């Protein structure tokens, strides 16, 4: 499974840099720094309850992906002071913040509310609503299975 999560997306990019050949994402149970394909529904996250599926309040949202399967982030946050980032206390995310360029922001708006696969680099920084975030490489609409 680790091989599929880490190397298949990179191989697909090498095969055809302009499109993703496969639109099927392997379920991700645990993430660390690096590239993944995450599956879920494009939906703003709640800035008041980051990383959860709580309904966002207007003015307190971030661009997010409501994940089909919550991701365990404890490998990334091991040893961090969770009092500094209380949104990490649960150890997993149900909704992850998406950081994207203008092209992918357009796809975010186009596919809002739809089921997609998002290929992204997972990283950690303290300045976003969900400090563990997804820097978007591509967004592909896929049927809900």
N, CA, C and O of each residue as an XYZ file, in Angstrom:
580
protein
N       0.817     -1.184      0.000
C       0.000      0.000      0.000
C       0.868      1.257      0.000
O       0.573      2.217     -0.712
N       1.946      1.252      0.805
C       2.841      2.401      0.854
C       3.397      2.704     -0.531
O       3.469      3.865     -0.933
N       3.794      1.656     -1.267
C       4.322      1.828     -2.614
C       3.307      2.508     -3.510
O       3.647      3.432     -4.248
N       2.064      2.056     -3.450
C       1.005      2.627     -4.291
C       0.802      4.097     -3.954
O       0.721      4.928     -4.858
N       0.718      4.431     -2.672
C       0.465      5.810     -2.266
C       1.599      6.744     -2.653
O       1.349      7.888     -3.036
N       2.825      6.286     -2.563
C       3.965      7.161     -2.772
C       4.454      7.206     -4.218
O       4.848      8.267     -4.703
N       4.434      6.054     -4.916
C       5.101      6.005     -6.209
C       4.168      5.969     -7.418
O       4.552      6.450     -8.484
N       2.986      5.431     -7.299
C       2.080      5.369     -8.447
C       1.707      6.767     -8.939
O       1.752      6.999    -10.147
N       1.336      7.725     -8.052
C       1.037      9.059     -8.573
C       2.205      9.678     -9.332
O       1.999     10.324    -10.359
N       3.424      9.491     -8.843
C       4.597     10.032     -9.531
C       4.785      9.345    -10.879
O       5.152      9.998    -11.856
N       4.541      8.045    -10.946
C       4.647      7.306    -12.197
C       3.612      7.795    -13.200
O       3.920      7.934    -14.383
N       2.397      8.057    -12.749
C       1.353      8.558    -13.640
C       1.733      9.907    -14.226
O       1.436     10.186    -15.388
N       2.380     10.735    -13.439
C       2.814     12.037    -13.935
C       3.869     11.849    -15.018
O       3.863     12.560    -16.023
N       4.770     10.898    -14.819
C       5.794     10.641    -15.826
C       5.193     10.118    -17.124
O       5.666     10.460    -18.208
N       4.150      9.288    -17.024
C       3.520      8.729    -18.214
C       2.874      9.826    -19.045
O       2.998      9.832    -20.270
N       2.188     10.750    -18.393
C       1.514     11.813    -19.126
C       1.418     13.025    -18.219
O       0.552     13.079    -17.345
N       2.285     13.983    -18.412
C       2.359     15.127    -17.508
C       1.140     16.031    -17.579
O       0.901     16.795    -16.644
N       0.361     15.974    -18.652
C      -0.759     16.904    -18.770
C      -2.050     16.393    -18.151
O      -2.918     17.195    -17.807
N      -2.203     15.069    -17.998
C      -3.421     14.533    -17.395
C      -3.063     13.352    -16.520
O      -2.015     12.730    -16.692
N      -3.933     13.050    -15.589
C      -3.747     11.861    -14.776
C      -4.395     10.698    -15.516
O      -5.555     10.781    -15.921
N      -3.653      9.630    -15.687
C      -4.129      8.485    -16.437
C      -5.229      7.756    -15.679
O      -6.240      7.373    -16.268
N      -5.044      7.564    -14.391
C      -6.033      6.861    -13.590
C      -6.769      7.860    -12.715
O      -6.164      8.758    -12.130
N      -8.095      7.690    -12.633
C      -8.871      8.578    -11.778
C      -9.273      7.888    -10.491
O     -10.054      8.442     -9.717
N      -8.760      6.691    -10.243
C      -9.111      5.956     -9.035
C      -8.043      6.164     -7.972
O      -6.860      5.925     -8.215
N      -8.465      6.613     -6.787
C      -7.527      6.857     -5.699
C      -7.561      5.690     -4.734
O      -8.624      5.165     -4.404
N      -6.374      5.292     -4.285
C      -6.296      4.270     -3.239
C      -6.651      4.939     -1.918
O      -6.278      6.092     -1.700
N      -7.364      4.247     -1.029
C      -7.703      4.873      0.250
C      -6.449      5.220      1.040
O      -5.511      4.427      1.119
N      -6.445      6.392      1.614
C      -5.320      6.847      2.413
C      -5.747      6.807      3.870
O      -6.717      7.463      4.249
N      -5.041      6.053      4.682
C      -5.372      5.971      6.091
C      -4.455      6.835      6.933
O      -4.881      7.378      7.953
N      -3.200      6.971      6.523
C      -2.226      7.722      7.284
C      -1.343      8.485      6.309
O      -0.920      7.940      5.290
N      -1.067      9.737      6.620
C      -0.226     10.534      5.733
C       1.007     11.022      6.474
O       1.029     11.143      7.699
N       2.014     11.291      5.688
C       3.226     11.922      6.142
C       3.535     12.988      5.102
O       2.730     13.197      4.195
N       4.650     13.659      5.198
C       5.015     14.628      4.173
C       5.151     13.906      2.842
O       5.681     12.797      2.789
N       4.676     14.527      1.766
C       4.853     13.935      0.446
C       3.599     14.015     -0.403
O       2.617     14.663     -0.041
N       3.659     13.341     -1.541
C       2.591     13.401     -2.543
C       1.602     12.262     -2.355
O       1.975     11.105     -2.162
N       0.316     12.635     -2.418
C      -0.775     11.677     -2.270
C      -1.898     12.037     -3.229
O      -1.969     13.157     -3.735
N      -2.776     11.066     -3.469
C      -4.039     11.314     -4.145
C      -5.123     11.091     -3.100
O      -5.290      9.987     -2.581
N      -5.859     12.165     -2.800
C      -6.923     12.110     -1.807
C      -8.267     12.145     -2.517
O      -8.432     12.849     -3.514
N      -9.215     11.393     -2.007
C     -10.539     11.298     -2.607
C     -11.558     11.909     -1.659
O     -11.524     11.660     -0.454
N     -12.466     12.711     -2.209
C     -13.494     13.318     -1.377
C     -14.361     14.274     -2.158
O     -14.370     14.271     -3.389
N     -15.095     15.098     -1.418
C     -16.008     16.066     -2.011
C     -15.467     17.467     -1.761
O     -15.105     17.815     -0.637
N     -15.419     18.266     -2.827
C     -14.980     19.652     -2.700
C     -16.006     20.376     -1.838
O     -17.181     20.476     -2.195
N     -15.542     20.879     -0.700
C     -16.433     21.570      0.226
C     -15.605     22.450      1.150
O     -14.586     22.010      1.682
N     -16.039     23.686      1.340
C     -15.338     24.569      2.262
C     -15.304     23.952      3.647
O     -16.254     23.295      4.073
N     -14.202     24.170      4.343
C     -14.072     23.711      5.715
C     -14.448     24.814      6.687
O     -14.480     25.990      6.324
N     -14.728     24.434      7.906
C     -15.104     25.373      8.950
C     -13.867     25.953      9.615
O     -13.073     25.220     10.205
N     -13.702     27.260      9.524
C     -12.594     27.918     10.186
C     -12.731     27.898     11.701
O     -11.756     28.117     12.420
N     -13.944     27.633     12.187
C     -14.175     27.574     13.627
C     -13.924     26.181     14.187
O     -13.699     26.026     15.387
N     -13.960     25.168     13.329
C     -13.681     23.783     13.737
C     -12.848     23.120     12.642
O     -13.308     22.175     12.001
N     -11.613     23.615     12.420
C     -10.792     23.125     11.317
C     -10.546     21.622     11.373
O     -10.344     21.046     12.442
N     -10.568     21.008     10.202
C     -10.274     19.585     10.090
C     -11.465     18.689     10.329
O     -11.363     17.473     10.169
N     -12.604     19.266     10.712
C     -13.809     18.473     10.961
C     -14.794     18.639      9.811
O     -14.577     19.436      8.899
N     -15.867     17.881      9.869
C     -16.945     18.035      8.891
C     -18.053     18.938      9.422
O     -19.169     18.915      8.903
N     -17.757     19.736     10.455
C     -18.750     20.681     10.973
C     -19.160     21.658      9.882
O     -18.345     22.059      9.052
N     -20.423     22.033      9.893
C     -20.933     22.978      8.902
C     -20.265     24.340      9.101
O     -20.296     24.894     10.200
N     -19.656     24.882      8.031
C     -18.978     26.171      8.176
C     -19.966     27.330      8.293
O     -21.068     27.281      7.747
N     -19.551     28.373      9.014
C     -20.341     29.597      9.133
C     -19.780     30.610      8.140
O     -18.564     30.696      7.970
N     -20.655     31.383      7.479
C     -20.173     32.389      6.519
C     -19.096     33.281      7.135
O     -19.204     33.716      8.282
N     -18.075     33.535      6.356
C     -16.975     34.374      6.811
C     -15.909     33.626      7.595
O     -14.873     34.199      7.932
N     -16.149     32.359      7.889
C     -15.197     31.555      8.665
C     -14.964     30.228      7.936
O     -15.206     29.154      8.487
N     -14.496     30.319      6.700
C     -14.304     29.106      5.902
C     -12.915     29.098      5.269
O     -12.211     30.107      5.233
N     -12.562     27.937      4.781
C     -11.343     27.780      3.982
C     -11.658     26.799      2.859
O     -12.551     25.964      3.009
N     -10.935     26.882      1.721
C     -11.157     25.913      0.659
C     -10.698     24.540      1.128
O      -9.547     24.369      1.529
N     -11.595     23.567      1.079
C     -11.257     22.266      1.621
C     -11.767     21.099      0.818
O     -12.527     21.249     -0.138
N     -11.326     19.931      1.234
C     -11.760     18.667      0.672
C     -12.308     17.834      1.822
O     -11.577     17.479      2.748
N     -13.609     17.522      1.756
C     -14.217     16.625      2.737
C     -13.826     15.218      2.317
O     -14.295     14.717      1.294
N     -12.984     14.593      3.089
C     -12.362     13.326      2.722
C     -13.331     12.153      2.837
O     -14.134     12.085      3.768
N     -13.246     11.236      1.883
C     -14.029      9.999      1.962
C     -13.621      9.195      3.185
O     -14.459      8.616      3.876
N     -12.329      9.169      3.439
C     -11.757      8.447      4.579
C     -10.894      9.427      5.359
O      -9.944      9.971      4.797
N     -11.188      9.674      6.642
C     -10.330     10.578      7.413
C      -8.874     10.113      7.371
O      -8.591      8.916      7.325
N      -7.964     11.077      7.387
C      -6.545     10.736      7.354
C      -5.911     10.950      8.716
O      -6.140     11.957      9.386
N      -5.114      9.978      9.100
C      -4.353     10.006     10.345
C      -3.113     10.866     10.097
O      -2.340     10.592      9.179
N      -2.926     11.896     10.908
C      -1.794     12.810     10.726
C      -0.766     12.704     11.853
O       0.122     13.549     11.965
N      -0.883     11.678     12.678
C      -0.005     11.579     13.847
C       1.464     11.374     13.485
O       2.344     11.787     14.240
N       1.748     10.738     12.331
C       3.159     10.583     11.938
C       3.797     11.939     11.690
O       4.975     12.137     11.986
N       3.019     12.882     11.145
C       3.544     14.213     10.850
C       3.665     15.065     12.098
O       4.568     15.895     12.198
N       2.779     14.871     13.035
C       2.700     15.773     14.174
C       3.324     15.208     15.445
O       3.236     15.816     16.512
N       3.948     14.054     15.325
C       4.581     13.427     16.489
C       5.585     14.397     17.115
O       6.440     14.957     16.430
N       5.463     14.579     18.409
C       6.384     15.437     19.136
C       6.028     16.915     19.114
O       6.695     17.713     19.774
N       4.989     17.303     18.370
C       4.590     18.707     18.325
C       3.702     19.037     19.514
O       3.010     18.170     20.048
N       3.728     20.275     19.912
C       2.881     20.746     21.002
C       1.467     20.949     20.464
O       1.195     21.906     19.740
N       0.597     20.053     20.822
C      -0.771     20.123     20.296
C      -1.576     21.235     20.944
O      -2.660     21.560     20.460
N      -1.079     21.830     22.026
C      -1.760     22.985     22.609
C      -1.613     24.204     21.701
O      -2.485     25.073     21.672
N      -0.502     24.264     20.960
C      -0.276     25.365     20.019
C      -1.222     25.241     18.837
O      -1.704     26.250     18.322
N      -1.494     24.017     18.400
C      -2.389     23.741     17.272
C      -3.490     22.793     17.743
O      -3.408     21.589     17.496
N      -4.523     23.314     18.419
C      -5.555     22.442     18.992
C      -6.293     21.604     17.943
O      -6.835     20.548     18.270
N      -6.320     22.060     16.696
C      -6.984     21.290     15.645
C      -6.282     19.959     15.366
O      -6.831     19.097     14.680
N      -5.069     19.793     15.898
C      -4.331     18.549     15.706
C      -4.575     17.544     16.831
O      -4.118     16.404     16.740
N      -5.278     17.937     17.878
C      -5.433     17.084     19.052
C      -6.134     15.770     18.748
O      -5.844     14.758     19.387
N      -7.049     15.764     17.787
C      -7.754     14.524     17.458
C      -6.835     13.526     16.763
O      -7.056     12.319     16.858
N      -5.812     14.008     16.067
C      -4.878     13.113     15.387
C      -5.298     12.726     13.987
O      -4.601     11.954     13.328
N      -6.413     13.237     13.518
C      -6.852     12.952     12.152
C      -7.652     14.131     11.613
O      -8.145     14.965     12.372
N      -7.771     14.183     10.297
C      -8.555     15.221      9.625
C      -9.667     14.570      8.822
O      -9.457     13.554      8.159
N     -10.847     15.161      8.888
C     -11.973     14.756      8.035
C     -12.090     15.701      6.845
O     -12.646     15.343      5.807
N     -11.562     16.907      7.007
C     -11.570     17.926      5.964
C     -10.184     18.549      5.979
O      -9.699     18.974      7.027
N      -9.550     18.602      4.819
C      -8.192     19.145      4.745
C      -8.205     20.409      3.904
O      -8.889     20.481      2.883
N      -7.449     21.396      4.336
C      -7.381     22.659      3.619
C      -6.586     22.479      2.333
O      -5.534     21.839      2.316
N      -7.119     23.065      1.245
C      -6.461     23.026     -0.052
C      -5.818     24.374     -0.323
O      -6.451     25.418     -0.162
N      -4.565     24.348     -0.733
C      -3.827     25.537     -1.131
C      -3.542     25.353     -2.610
O      -2.982     24.331     -3.008
N      -3.920     26.333     -3.439
C      -3.834     26.100     -4.881
C      -3.545     27.358     -5.682
O      -3.726     28.482     -5.213
N      -3.087     27.127     -6.910
C      -2.850     28.221     -7.837
C      -4.189     28.629     -8.482
O      -5.228     28.029     -8.206
N      -4.146     29.638     -9.328
C      -5.372     30.172     -9.940
C      -6.094     29.126    -10.793
O      -7.323     29.055    -10.771
N      -5.348     28.320    -11.541
C      -5.970     27.294    -12.390
C      -6.754     26.295    -11.529
O      -7.908     25.985    -11.825
N      -6.126     25.801    -10.476
C      -6.804     24.826     -9.620
C      -7.920     25.472     -8.801
O      -8.898     24.806     -8.461
N      -7.785     26.758     -8.479
C      -8.879     27.470     -7.798
C     -10.105     27.516     -8.697
O     -11.234     27.411     -8.218
N      -9.889     27.672     -9.996
C     -10.998     27.631    -10.957
C     -11.656     26.260    -10.974
O     -12.882     26.161    -11.033
N     -10.847     25.193    -10.923
C     -11.400     23.838    -10.882
C     -12.138     23.595     -9.577
O     -13.151     22.896     -9.553
N     -11.633     24.172     -8.488
C     -12.295     24.057     -7.190
C     -13.715     24.617     -7.289
O     -14.672     23.988     -6.838
N     -13.841     25.796     -7.877
C     -15.166     26.416     -8.037
C     -16.043     25.592     -8.977
O     -17.230     25.399     -8.718
N     -15.460     25.117    -10.053
C     -16.214     24.342    -11.052
C     -16.749     23.041    -10.458
O     -17.881     22.653    -10.743
N     -15.951     22.369     -9.641
C     -16.318     21.062     -9.100
C     -16.880     21.144     -7.674
O     -17.065     20.114     -7.025
N     -17.152     22.352     -7.187
C     -17.632     22.499     -5.804
C     -18.866     21.617     -5.575
O     -19.821     21.641     -6.351
N     -18.816     20.837     -4.486
C     -19.920     19.942     -4.152
C     -19.863     18.598     -4.858
O     -20.707     17.733     -4.621
N     -18.878     18.420     -5.721
C     -18.748     17.165     -6.477
C     -17.619     16.306     -5.921
O     -16.736     16.782     -5.209
N     -17.680     15.036     -6.268
C     -16.673     14.074     -5.832
C     -15.457     14.157     -6.759
O     -15.599     14.151     -7.982
N     -14.263     14.235     -6.168
C     -13.032     14.410     -6.943
C     -11.889     13.605     -6.331
O     -11.965     13.137     -5.195
N     -10.840     13.463     -7.115
C      -9.531     13.031     -6.622
C      -8.629     14.245     -6.713
O      -8.576     14.919     -7.742
N      -7.928     14.514     -5.642
C      -7.001     15.639     -5.602
C      -5.601     15.077     -5.400
O      -5.318     14.420     -4.398
N      -4.744     15.342     -6.356
C      -3.341     14.982     -6.194
C      -2.659     16.189     -5.578
O      -2.792     17.310     -6.070
N      -1.925     15.949     -4.494
C      -1.333     17.090     -3.807
C      -0.119     16.671     -2.990
O       0.115     15.494     -2.718
N       0.628     17.681     -2.617
C       1.736     17.499     -1.684
C       1.222     17.849     -0.296
O       0.733     18.955     -0.064
N       1.336     16.897      0.624
C       0.925     17.112      2.010
C       2.100     17.721      2.756
O       3.227     17.234      2.663
N       1.833     18.777      3.488
C       2.898     19.448      4.225
C       2.326     20.024      5.516
O       1.119     19.966      5.751
N       3.189     20.573      6.339
C       2.789     21.176      7.607
C       3.312     22.599      7.672
O       4.480     22.862      7.386
N       2.435     23.508      8.049
C       2.820     24.889      8.316
C       1.799     25.434      9.303
O       0.628     25.061      9.237
N       2.199     26.281     10.186
C       1.303     26.744     11.236
C       0.356     27.861     10.874
O      -0.420     28.293     11.726
N       0.383     28.350      9.648
C      -0.408     29.549      9.366
C      -1.764     29.293      8.731
O      -2.520     30.245      8.535
N      -2.106     28.063      8.403
C      -3.396     27.771      7.797
C      -4.383     27.281      8.849
O      -3.996     26.986      9.981
N      -5.651     27.193      8.477
C      -6.666     26.677      9.406
C      -6.324     25.259      9.843
O      -6.361     24.943     11.032
N      -5.989     24.404      8.874
C      -5.513     23.061      9.217
C      -4.017     23.071      8.935
O      -3.624     23.027      7.769
N      -3.174     23.126      9.953
C      -1.732     23.236      9.729
C      -1.170     22.141      8.823
O      -0.171     22.356      8.136
N      -1.810     20.965      8.818
C      -1.469     19.954      7.828
C      -2.362     20.268      6.636
O      -3.587     20.213      6.743
N      -1.755     20.595      5.506
C      -2.538     21.042      4.358
C      -2.142     20.292      3.091
O      -1.157     19.554      3.061
N      -2.933     20.501      2.059
C      -2.768     19.831      0.775
C      -2.481     20.893     -0.290
O      -3.367     21.673     -0.641
N      -1.246     20.928     -0.807
C      -0.902     21.856     -1.889
C      -1.249     21.176     -3.210
O      -0.578     20.236     -3.636
N      -2.296     21.665     -3.842
C      -2.922     20.981     -4.981
C      -2.042     21.002     -6.226
O      -1.489     22.030     -6.616
N      -1.938     19.814     -6.834
C      -1.272     19.662     -8.122
C      -2.329     19.514     -9.215
O      -2.224     20.124    -10.279
N      -3.354     18.691     -8.941
C      -4.436     18.511     -9.911
C      -5.722     18.110     -9.198
O      -5.708     17.533     -8.111
N      -6.836     18.440     -9.853
C      -8.163     18.062     -9.380
C      -8.877     17.394    -10.545
O      -8.983     17.963    -11.631
N      -9.371     16.164    -10.306
C     -10.058     15.411    -11.356
C     -11.398     14.943    -10.791
O     -11.451     14.295     -9.746
N     -12.487     15.285    -11.502
C     -13.798     14.813    -11.056
C     -13.913     13.328    -11.322
O     -13.536     12.851    -12.393
N     -14.437     12.590    -10.345
C     -14.641     11.151    -10.476
C     -15.999     10.791     -9.895
O     -16.502     11.489     -9.015
N     -16.603      9.699    -10.383
C     -17.886      9.297     -9.815
C     -17.709      8.780     -8.393
O     -16.696      8.163     -8.062
N     -18.708      9.041     -7.564
C     -18.713      8.526     -6.198
C     -18.937      7.037     -6.250
O     -19.861      6.576     -6.921
N     -18.099      6.256     -5.544
C     -18.222      4.804     -5.620
C     -18.680      4.226     -4.329
O     -18.837      3.010     -4.218
